[in-house]
Amino acid sequence: MFLKKIQQQIEGLEQYITQSPIQQQQAISALKTLNTYIQNLEFLQAEIQTNLELIKTVEQELLQQNETLISERQVYHDLFKLAPNAYLVTNAEGIILEINYTAAALLNVFPSLLIGKSLINFVAQTEHQLFISKLKQSLNEKSVQELEVSIFPRDRQAFNALLLVKAGRETSGALGALQICLYDITKYKQAVSEQKPATRETLNQLGGLRVLFVDDEADSRELIAAMLMQYGVVVTTVATVAEALQELERSRPDVIISDIRMPDEDGYTLIRKIKTLEAETGWRIPTAALTAYLAEDRAKAIKAGFESHLPKLAHPTELITMVAQLVNRF
């Protein structure tokens, strides 16, 4: 509207100059140039208005997306708080930043009273150094780290605990936090301690036994292989399900042991493919799964088709006993 008024005034001035003989041509030329600029300004004004409307539309979409994200974040936060498993978030020093109701119940303290407190207060004094060292180490690891400690809840009996630790974010999204899953493994440890170990005669028969071990972590492959080789077991290690299947095309092992948590294809994928291979070839290969100290993990592994199950942090004698039982079973 403002530009229109200016243009009308210029047109009136142009008519006035036309009637005056003094420098008529130069003035008319200048006015025409000015009029062109005004028209360009009108075009720019229209374009700006269009862009403003577009920006307003985008702003509304972003606001809607933000509301959706806030709503989804609240859902995940509620799931975290109400999850049946014990979850908490700490920093590298073990200071509790977030904790759900199940974890707080294990420690026998209200969740709100635990925020800002150190988890190390509930760890056995003799394990403090190991605990902090493992937490700091976990910040630089991409995979889930496992730590077994003794937890002393407030006014309750101590229990054996397994901590699955992974570097991640706080529920607010901040970096540098540790996500921890806490499990009471006391009953499991008691059950394992009651297992009858393999006899020396049985262990002597393991020499020459061929074991295929599948795990994406090099340290774990080296450790398990070293344990088994002490008893004369011939161990082949691979890092992926694809490599395991390639190895099975070349030879048939006496036992297959596989980690469950692996990227891309996990241990459950492997056992399905092994069962398919057994159906096609008529083979029967004893298989065992390596998992955390969880009853549900063991039940899931057995249901999936594994004949046995063992936690990664198990004592070497438990591993040897399991292998001996597997080969004697078939």
LUMVONU-465493 format. One line per 8 residues: number of its first residue (from 1); their letters; for each residue x, z, y of N, C-alpha, C, CB. Coordinates in steps of 0.05 Angstrom, whole numbers. Each point is the difference from the previous one (the first is absolute). Glycine has a CB too. Layout:
<kegus>
NUM	A	X/Z/Y/X/Z/Y/X/Z/Y/X/Z/Y; ...;
</kegus>
This chain:
<kegus>
1	MFLKKIQQ	17/0/-24/-17/0/24/17/0/25/-36/25/-25; 58/-9/25/18/2/23/14/-27/5/7/49/-9; 1/-62/-13/13/-26/2/-19/-21/11/30/12/-38; -56/-10/31/-20/-19/9/-3/2/31/-25/4/-44; 25/20/54/-2/3/29/23/-12/15/-26/42/-8; 50/-38/-3/24/-11/12/-1/-31/0/27/40/-15; -37/-51/-8/-2/-29/-2/-20/-10/21/12/2/-49; -34/11/53/-20/-8/19/12/1/29/-37/17/-30;
9	QIEGLEQY	52/3/36/13/2/26/20/-22/5/-6/49/-2; 21/-57/-20/19/-22/2/-15/-26/5/32/24/-30; -54/-28/17/-16/-24/4/-10/-2/28/-14/0/-48; 6/23/59/-9/0/28/23/-6/19/-36/33/-11; 59/-23/5/24/-5/17/8/-29/-2/15/47/-6; -19/-58/-18/7/-29/-4/-18/-17/18/15/10/-47; -40/-4/48/-19/-16/17/7/3/29/-36/7/-34; 45/16/42/8/5/29/24/-17/7/-18/47/-2;
17	ITQSPIQQ	38/-47/-17/25/-15/6/-5/-30/0/26/37/-21; -45/-46/4/-6/-28/-1/-10/-10/27/-12/4/-49; -1/13/63/-11/-8/27/21/2/21/-45/16/-14; 69/-5/8/21/3/20/22/-20/-6/-11/49/6; 21/-64/14/20/-21/-5/28/11/-2/-29/-31/25; 34/57/-20/27/11/1/10/5/-28/-10/21/45; 31/-35/-54/12/3/-26/-21/1/-23/39/25/22; -57/-43/-20/-23/0/-18/8/-4/-29/-28/-17/37;
25	QQAISALK	45/-3/-42/8/-7/-28/15/23/-14/1/-48/14; 19/60/2/16/21/-12/-18/24/-7/40/-16/25; -58/22/-8/-17/23/-5/-19/-4/-23/2/11/48; -13/-35/-50/-18/-6/-22/15/1/-27/-28/-30/31; 53/20/-31/16/0/-25/6/29/-8/21/-44/12; -14/60/7/5/29/-6/-24/14/-11/35/0/36; -58/-7/-24/-25/13/-9/-8/-8/-28/-15/2/47; 20/-28/-54/-6/-10/-27/18/14/-20/-14/-44/19;
33	TLNTYIQN	40/48/-12/18/14/-18/-9/28/-4/38/-29/15; -46/42/7/-10/28/-2/-25/1/-17/19/10/44; -36/-29/-42/-25/-1/-15/6/-3/-30/-24/-21/39; 45/5/-45/8/-3/-28/9/27/-11/13/-48/9; 3/62/7/9/27/-9/-23/18/-5/41/-6/26; -62/4/-9/-23/17/-4/-14/-6/-26/-6/3/50; 4/-29/-56/-13/-9/-25/16/11/-24/-19/-41/23; 45/39/-21/17/11/-21/-4/30/-4/34/-36/9;
41	LEFLQAEI	-37/50/14/-5/28/-2/-27/6/-13/27/6/41; -47/-23/-36/-26/4/-13/3/-4/-31/-24/-16/42; 40/-3/-49/4/-5/-28/14/24/-13/3/-50/8; 18/60/5/14/24/-10/-18/24/-1/42/-18/19; -60/21/1/-18/22/0/-18/-1/-25/1/1/50; -11/-26/-56/-17/-3/-23/14/6/-26/-26/-35/25; 52/26/-26/16/5/-24/6/30/-3/21/-45/5; -15/59/17/4/29/-1/-24/14/-10/33/-4/37;
49	QTNLELIK	-56/-4/-27/-26/12/-8/-4/-3/-30/-19/-9/45; 25/-15/-55/-2/-5/-29/18/18/-16/-13/-48/9; 38/50/1/20/17/-14/-8/29/1/35/-32/11; -47/41/11/-9/27/2/-22/6/-20/12/0/48; -30/-19/-51/-22/3/-20/12/2/-28/-32/-25/30; 53/7/-35/13/1/-26/14/26/-5/6/-50/2; 7/60/18/14/26/-2/-20/22/-6/36/-16/32; -59/15/-19/-21/20/-4/-10/-1/-29/-13/-3/48;
57	TVEQELLQ	10/-21/-59/-9/-3/-27/21/11/-20/-26/-40/13; 52/34/-8/21/10/-17/2/30/2/25/-43/7; -29/54/17/1/29/4/-22/14/-16/20/-8/46; -43/-4/-46/-22/11/-16/6/0/-30/-32/-15/36; 44/-8/-45/7/-2/-28/21/21/-7/-10/-49/1; 30/53/16/21/19/-5/-11/29/0/33/-30/22; -52/35/-5/-13/26/0/-15/5/-26/-4/-2/50; -10/-19/-60/-14/3/-25/19/4/-23/-36/-29/18;
65	QNETLISE	59/14/-18/20/3/-21/12/29/1/10/-50/2; -5/59/22/11/27/3/-19/21/-10/25/-15/40; -51/12/-35/-20/18/-10/-1/-1/-31/-26/-5/42; 29/-19/-53/1/-3/-29/24/14/-12/-24/-44/4; 47/40/9/25/13/-10/-2/31/1/26/-40/16; -38/49/6/-3/29/3/-19/11/-22/7/-3/50; -28/-12/-56/-19/8/-21/14/-1/-27/-38/-18/28; 54/-3/-33/13/-2/-26/21/22/-3/-8/-50/0;
73	RQVYHDLF	23/55/22/20/21/-1/-13/27/-6/28/-25/33; -52/30/-22/-14/24/-6/-8/2/-29/-17/1/47; 9/-24/-59/-7/0/-28/24/7/-17/-35/-35/9; 58/23/-3/24/5/-16/10/29/5/13/-48/3; -17/58/21/7/28/5/-17/19/-16/15/-13/46; -41/6/-48/-18/17/-16/7/-2/-29/-36/-7/34; 43/-17/-43/8/-3/-28/25/16/-6/-20/-46/-1; 39/46/20/24/16/-3/-7/30/-2/26/-35/25;
81	KLAPNAYL	-43/44/-7/-7/28/1/-15/9/-25/-2/-3/49; -15/-14/-60/-18/8/-22/9/-10/-27/-37/0/33; 60/-13/-34/10/-11/-26/3/22/-21/24/-37/26; -30/30/-51/3/20/-21/29/7/-7/-42/-16/-18; 61/-2/25/28/5/-4/11/14/25/5/-40/-31; 17/55/27/12/15/22/19/-17/16/-4/42/-27; -3/-48/52/17/-16/17/7/15/25/-22/-42/-18; 47/37/27/8/11/26/21/-18/12/-9/47/-15;
89	VTNAEGII	13/-45/41/20/-15/15/18/19/15/-32/-39/6; 58/35/-10/20/17/13/21/-17/15/-7/36/-35; 24/-23/51/23/-14/10/23/4/-19/-16/6/48; 40/-15/-40/23/2/-18/9/28/-6/14/-44/18; -22/63/0/7/28/-5/-21/15/-16/25/-1/43; -46/-13/-50/-21/13/-16/-22/13/16/34/7/-34; -34/-11/61/-21/12/16/-26/-16/-5/33/14/36; -54/1/-42/-26/-13/-7/-14/-11/25/-4/32/-40;
97	LEINYTAA	-1/-58/39/-14/-13/23/-30/-4/-6/44/-23/12; -49/17/-37/-28/-4/-9/-2/11/-29/-6/-41/30; -17/51/-37/-4/10/-28/-29/-1/-6/40/30/3; -47/-38/-28/-28/-1/-7/-9/26/-13/3/-50/-6; -28/52/0/-11/25/-10/10/7/-28/-41/-9/27; 46/-11/-44/9/5/-27/29/12/1/-29/-38/-17; 46/27/34/27/10/2/0/28/11/17/-46/7; -34/51/13/-1/27/12/-10/20/-21/-9/-21/46;
105	ALLNVFPS	-9/12/-63/-11/18/-21/22/7/-20/-45/-20/5; 63/1/-11/22/6/-18/19/21/12/-3/-47/-18; 6/46/45/17/19/13/-14/26/8/26/-39/17; -53/38/-21/-17/23/5/0/9/30/8/14/-47; -8/-34/64/0/5/29/-19/-20/13/48/18/-1; -62/-10/22/-18/-18/14/16/-23/12/-32/38/11; 22/-63/-12/15/-23/11/9/3/28/-26/-28/-30; 9/38/48/7/3/28/24/19/5/-48/-9/11;
113	LLIGKSLI	51/28/-30/22/20/3/27/-12/-10/-34/37/-5; 33/-59/-9/24/-12/-11/13/-20/18/-19/7/-45; 4/-18/64/11/-20/18/22/13/17/-44/-25/2; 67/11/-2/23/11/15/18/19/-16/-27/-5/41; 17/13/-65/16/17/-17/17/-16/-19/-35/36/3; 56/-24/-13/18/-15/-18/-9/3/-29/38/7/32; -38/-29/-47/-7/1/-28/21/15/-16/-24/-43/5; 48/45/6/22/14/-14/-6/29/-4/32/-33/19;
121	NFVAQTEH	-51/44/-2/-8/28/-3/-13/6/-27/-6/2/49; -4/-23/-62/-13/3/-26/17/-8/-23/-43/-8/23; 68/-1/-17/19/-9/-21/18/23/-7/-2/-48/17; 9/49/-43/19/21/-9/25/0/16/-19/-4/-46; 29/27/53/24/3/17/24/-16/-11/-16/46/14; 19/-45/-40/23/-13/-13/-2/-31/2/4/39/-31; -27/-49/38/-4/-29/1/-2/-11/28/-23/4/-44; 27/13/64/-3/-9/28/19/-23/7/-13/47/12;
129	QLFISKLK	38/-45/-19/19/-20/7/-6/-27/-13/34/35/5; -41/-34/-30/-8/-24/-15/-25/-13/13/20/19/-42; -39/-2/49/-25/-9/11/4/-15/26/-23/39/-21; 38/-27/40/5/-13/26/16/-25/-3/-2/44/22; 22/-43/-40/17/-24/-4/-16/-23/-11/38/30/-10; -57/-24/-8/-17/-21/-11/-19/-12/21/3/22/-45; -13/-5/62/-18/-10/21/15/-19/19/-27/43/-3; 50/-35/12/16/-17/18/8/-26/-13/16/41/23;
137	QSLNEKSV	-10/-40/-49/7/-24/-15/-24/-19/-2/34/27/-26; -57/-16/23/-24/-16/-4/-7/-17/25/-17/35/-31; 25/-26/55/-5/-15/24/13/-28/-1/-3/43/25; 25/-46/-40/15/-25/-1/-6/-16/-25/35/22/27; -54/-12/-44/-6/-14/-25/-27/-14/3/26/34/-26; -27/-58/14/-25/-16/1/-19/8/-22/25/-37/20; -14/46/-42/-17/7/-23/-7/30/0/22/-36/-26; -42/43/10/-9/28/-2/22/17/-14/-48/-15/-2;
145	QELEVSIF	55/37/14/20/18/-11/-15/24/-13/34/-14/35; -22/24/-57/-13/21/-15/18/25/1/-22/-33/-31; 10/56/35/14/25/2/-16/22/-14/21/-14/44; -8/28/-61/-13/23/-14/10/26/11/-5/-28/-42; -13/45/51/8/26/12/-20/21/-9/21/-22/39; -14/47/-34/-19/23/-5/-13/7/26/28/17/-38; -55/-17/38/-16/6/24/-12/28/-3/-10/-49/7; 13/65/15/-11/27/0/-23/1/21/45/20/-13;
153	PRDRQAFN	-70/-23/4/-23/2/18/-2/28/11/-24/-36/-25; 9/39/47/-4/26/11/-18/17/-19/5/-19/47; 5/42/-55/-16/20/-16/-9/-12/-27/-15/21/42; 30/-41/-52/-7/-11/-26/26/-4/-16/-41/-22/19; 37/17/-45/23/-4/-18/13/-26/6/-22/28/-35; 48/-29/33/16/-25/4/-7/-20/-21/37/26/21; -34/-52/-14/-5/-21/-20/22/-22/3/-50/10/1; 54/-24/-23/18/-23/0/-14/-23/14/23/15/-42;
161	ALLLVKAG	-9/-27/61/-13/-22/16/17/-25/-1/-21/35/30; 7/-57/-30/13/-26/3/-8/-11/28/0/-9/-51; 19/0/66/-5/-12/26/7/-29/-1/9/44/24; -28/-61/-18/6/-29/3/2/-5/30/-25/-13/-43; 49/5/52/6/-2/29/6/-29/7/18/47/0; -31/-55/22/5/-28/10/1/0/30/-23/-19/-40; 42/5/51/2/-3/29/-25/-16/10/51/2/-1; -62/7/24/-24/-14/10/-6/9/28/-17/-4/-46;
169	RETSGALG	-9/5/52/-10/7/26/-17/25/-1/2/-48/13; -5/60/10/-20/21/2/-28/-13/1/33/31/25; -54/-16/-28/-26/-11/3/-5/-11/28/-17/32/-36; 32/-23/55/-2/-11/28/14/-27/2/-3/46/18; 19/-53/-38/15/-25/0/29/2/8/-42/-21/11; 51/45/-5/28/4/9/19/-4/-24/-15/32/37; 38/-43/-32/20/-5/-20/17/26/-5/2/-49/12; 15/48/-33/18/22/-5/-12/23/-16/22/-12/41;
177	ALQICLYD	-45/8/-53/-13/22/-15/4/-5/-30/-35/6/36; 30/15/-52/1/-2/-29/-27/6/-11/48/13/0; -58/-32/-17/-26/4/-13/6/12/-28/-21/-39/25; 9/62/-30/6/15/-24/-26/4/-16/39/23/23; -37/-28/-49/-21/6/-19/9/23/-17/-18/-48/0; 3/70/-1/9/25/-13/-17/4/-26/14/20/45; -1/-15/-67/-14/4/-25/10/26/-14/-6/-50/-5; -13/65/-6/7/23/-16/4/-10/-29/-28/32/30;
185	ITKYKQAV	53/-30/-39/6/-10/-27/7/22/-20/17/-42/22; -26/66/-16/6/23/-17/-10/-4/-28/-2/29/40; -23/-37/-44/-11/-4/-26/15/-22/-15/-45/16/16; 52/-37/-2/14/-22/-12/27/10/-11/-24/-34/30; 38/49/-13/26/10/-8/-2/18/-25/15/-3/48; -36/19/-48/-3/17/-23/-5/-16/-26/-19/36/30; 2/-57/-27/-5/-17/-23/25/-15/-10/-47/-6/17; 63/-3/2/25/-13/-8/19/19/-14/-5/-31/39;
193	SEQKPATR	7/56/-29/18/19/-12/-8/7/-28/9/18/45; -35/-22/-52/-9/7/-26/3/-23/-20/-32/31/21; 40/-55/-11/4/-22/-18/24/5/-18/-19/-31/34; 16/22/-59/22/3/-19/21/-22/4/-33/20/-33; 58/-12/39/21/-20/5/7/-15/-25/17/29/37; -5/-52/-34/8/-16/-22/23/14/-15/-14/-43/24; 15/41/-50/21/12/-16/26/-16/3/-34/19/-32; 56/-6/26/26/-14/1/0/-23/-19/23/43/12;
201	ETLNQLGG	-36/-41/-35/0/-22/-19/-14/-24/12/0/33/-38; -22/-27/52/-15/-22/13/16/-13/22/-43/23/-11; 57/-7/27/16/-10/22/23/-18/-11/-12/41/27; 23/-33/-50/21/-16/-11/-9/-28/-9/22/43/-15; -48/-45/11/-11/-26/-9/-6/-19/23/-19/24/-39; 24/-14/64/-6/-17/23/22/-20/6/-26/37/18; 49/-34/-31/22/-19/5/-8/-29/-7/32/37/-10; -27/-55/29/-7/-28/-4/-28/-7/8/32/0/-37;
209	LRVLFVDD	-49/20/43/-27/-5/9/0/-16/26/-16/43/-22; -1/-63/25/0/-17/24/-24/8/18/22/-38/-26; -15/46/50/-21/8/19/2/-18/25/2/48/-16; -25/-57/24/-3/-16/25/-12/19/21/-6/-45/-25; 21/49/47/-10/18/21/-5/-16/25/26/39/-20; -50/-35/32/-8/-15/24/-5/19/23/-21/-35/-29; 36/31/51/-3/16/24/12/-14/23/2/42/-27; -16/-42/50/10/-15/23/23/15/15/-45/-19/5;
217	EADSRELI	50/45/-12/21/15/13/25/0/-17/-34/29/23; 56/-39/-11/25/-2/-14/11/27/-10/10/-40/28; -13/61/-11/9/27/-8/-14/10/-25/10/10/48; -36/-15/-49/-15/9/-23/8/-16/-25/-39/12/31; 44/-38/-28/8/-16/-23/26/10/-11/-24/-40/18; 43/46/0/26/10/-9/-2/27/-14/21/-25/38; -38/43/-26/-2/27/-11/-13/0/-28/-4/17/47; -18/-31/-50/-14/-1/-26/18/-13/-21/-45/-2/23;
225	AAMLMQYG	59/-20/-15/17/-13/-19/23/18/-9/-11/-44/22; 22/59/-3/22/18/-8/-10/22/-19/21/-8/45; -45/18/-41/-11/21/-17/-3/-10/-29/-24/20/39; 14/-44/-41/-6/-12/-27/26/-8/-14/-45/-15/16; 63/4/-1/25/-11/-12/17/22/-12/-1/-37/33; -3/62/-23/15/23/-12/-6/3/-30/-1/23/45; -23/-33/-53/-8/3/-28/2/-26/-15/-31/36/14; 47/-55/-3/5/-25/-13/-22/-21/3/25/26/-32;
233	VVVTTVAT	-44/-21/50/-22/-18/5/10/-24/16/-34/37/-1; 27/-61/-6/7/-24/14/-22/-5/21/26/-20/-40; -18/22/65/-20/-1/22/3/-26/16/-1/50/2; -21/-64/2/-1/-23/18/-18/8/24/7/-34/-38; 3/32/62/-16/7/23/-7/-24/17/22/45/1; -46/-45/9/-9/-22/18/-16/13/23/-2/-34/-38; -1/19/60/-12/11/25/-29/-7/4/45/-1/19; -55/-20/-33/-27/-9/5/-14/-7/-26/15/-18/44;
241	VAEALQEL	-41/15/-41/-17/-8/-23/8/-28/-10/-38/29/17; 43/-47/2/8/-27/-7/26/0/-16/-23/-17/42; 42/33/-34/26/2/-15/-5/11/-27/25/5/43; -43/14/-45/-6/13/-26/-11/-21/-20/-8/44/23; -11/-60/-13/-12/-21/-17/21/-21/-8/-44/7/23; 62/-13/-5/21/-19/-7/18/11/-22/0/-18/47; 6/44/-45/16/14/-21/-15/0/-26/22/28/35; -48/-25/-35/-16/0/-24/0/-27/-14/-28/36/19;
249	ERSRPDVI	32/-57/-3/1/-27/-12/26/-4/-15/-28/-17/37; 49/32/-29/26/-2/-13/3/18/-24/19/-12/44; -30/36/-43/3/19/-22/-23/20/0/50/-6/1; -54/19/-23/-21/20/-3/13/28/-1/-30/-34/-24; 25/50/44/11/28/-1/-16/17/-19/16/-5/48; -3/28/-55/-14/20/-17/-19/17/17/39/0/-31; -32/4/56/-17/17/18/2/-12/28/8/42/-28; -31/-41/42/0/-8/29/-8/25/16/-12/-49/-12;
257	ISDIRMPD	28/55/32/-7/22/19/-2/-13/28/24/35/-28; -46/-29/42/-5/-12/26/-8/20/21/-12/-43/-24; 23/39/47/-10/16/24/-28/-11/6/47/8/18; -64/9/-7/-27/-8/8/0/-11/28/-19/34/-30; 31/-20/49/0/-8/28/22/-20/6/-19/45/12; 11/-71/-12/19/-21/7/-14/-19/19/24/4/-45; -10/-17/64/-12/-19/18/-9/-25/-14/28/18/37; -45/-33/-25/-11/-25/-11/-15/6/-26/39/-26/20;
265	EDGYTLIR	-26/24/-43/-13/6/-25/9/28/-10/-3/-50/-12; -16/67/5/7/27/-8/1/3/-30/-20/18/43; 23/7/-52/1/5/-29/-25/-6/-15/33/35/11; -56/-32/3/-25/-7/-13/-3/-30/-5/-21/40/22; 32/-55/-3/0/-30/-4/18/-6/-24/-7/-8/49; 29/21/-51/19/-5/-23/-14/6/-27/39/10/30; -52/13/-32/-12/8/-26/-22/-20/-8/12/49/9; -27/-59/11/-20/-20/-6/12/-25/-12/-29/18/37;
273	KIKTLEAE	51/-27/-25/13/-24/-9/14/4/-27/7/-14/47; 3/39/-52/12/6/-26/-22/-1/-22/36/29/22; -59/-18/-16/-22/0/-20/-9/-28/-6/-15/45/17; 15/-62/3/-7/-29/-4/21/-13/-18/-23/-2/44; 49/8/-39/22/-10/-16/-2/10/-28/29/-3/40; -36/28/-44/-2/11/-27/-22/-14/-15/16/44/16; -38/-50/-3/-23/-13/-13/8/-29/-8/-32/27/27; 49/-40/-11/9/-27/-6/21/-1/-22/-11/-12/47;
281	TGWRIPTA	28/32/-48/23/-1/-19/-3/18/-24/28/-10/39; -46/29/-38/-3/19/-22/19/23/2/-15/-37/-28; 30/38/51/19/23/3/-15/26/6/34/-32/17; -20/54/-22/-10/26/10/25/14/11/-39/3/-34; 40/-1/60/24/12/13/-9/27/12/20/-46/10; -8/68/-18/-6/26/12/7/-1/30/8/24/-44; -26/-14/60/4/-1/29/-5/28/12/-14/-48/2; 30/54/19/-3/26/14/0/-5/30/22/24/-38;
289	ALTAYLAE	-37/-8/53/-1/-2/29/14/23/13/-43/-25/-4; 57/19/26/12/21/16/-17/3/25/46/-10/-17; -56/35/22/-17/5/23/7/27/12/-37/-28/-20; 20/37/39/4/26/11/-12/21/-20/-3/-18/47; 6/44/-40/-10/22/-17/-30/4/4/45/22/2; -60/-42/-8/-29/2/5/-16/-6/-25/8/-13/47; -27/31/-53/-17/-4/-23/-15/-26/2/-4/50/-6; -6/-56/30/-15/-25/3/17/-24/-4/-30/23/31;
297	DRAKAIKA	56/-22/-23/18/-22/-5/4/-4/-30/24/9/44; -21/12/-59/4/-2/-29/-25/-12/-13/32/39/1; -55/-29/7/-25/-10/-12/-3/-29/6/-21/45/5; 27/-53/20/-3/-28/8/19/-18/-15/-15/15/45; 40/-5/-48/20/-16/-14/-7/-4/-30/35/18/32; -44/3/-45/-8/-2/-28/-25/-18/-3/18/46/-8; -36/-44/27/-24/-17/-1/7/-29/4/-27/37/17; 48/-43/-1/8/-27/5/14/-13/-24/5/12/48;
305	GFESHLPK	5/4/-67/12/-11/-23/27/11/-7/-25/-40/10; 37/56/7/26/13/-6/-4/20/-22/16/-7/47; 4/9/-65/-2/20/-22/9/27/9/7/-37/-33; 9/38/53/10/26/9/5/0/30/22/7/-45; -16/17/56/2/3/29/20/22/5/-47/-15/8; 63/11/13/20/20/7/5/-1/30/22/-4/-45; -20/28/57/7/1/29/29/-8/5/-35/36/6; 40/-47/17/27/-9/7/20/22/1/-21/-37/25;
313	LAHPTELI	12/61/-17/18/22/3/2/16/-26/-11/2/48; 3/-13/-70/1/15/-25/29/4/-8/-44/-19/-14; 48/40/-2/27/6/-11/8/-22/-19/-7/50/5; 33/-56/-6/10/-22/-19/-9/4/-28/38/-5/29; -39/30/-39/-9/5/-27/-29/-9/-5/32/39/-3; -48/-37/24/-28/-8/-2/-2/-31/-3/-15/39/28; 32/-53/-14/1/-29/-2/9/-8/-28/10/-4/49; 11/16/-59/10/-7/-27/-21/7/-21/47/8/15;
321	TMVAQLVN	-60/15/-12/-21/8/-19/-23/-20/0/12/48/7; -20/-57/17/-21/-20/2/7/-26/-14/-14/21/43; 38/-31/-39/9/-24/-13/0/3/-30/28/-12/40; -18/35/-49/1/5/-29/-28/1/-12/43/26/6; -61/-14/8/-28/1/-10/-13/-28/-1/-4/47/19; 11/-63/1/-11/-27/1/9/-17/-24/-2/3/50; 27/-2/-56/10/-16/-22/-9/10/-27/40/-12/28; -44/38/-30/-9/12/-25/-30/-5/-5/36/35/4;
329	RF	-50/-41/18/-29/-4/-2/-7/-26/-12/-5/29/40; 22/-49/-39/-7/-27/-9/17/-8/-25/-12/-12/47;
</kegus>
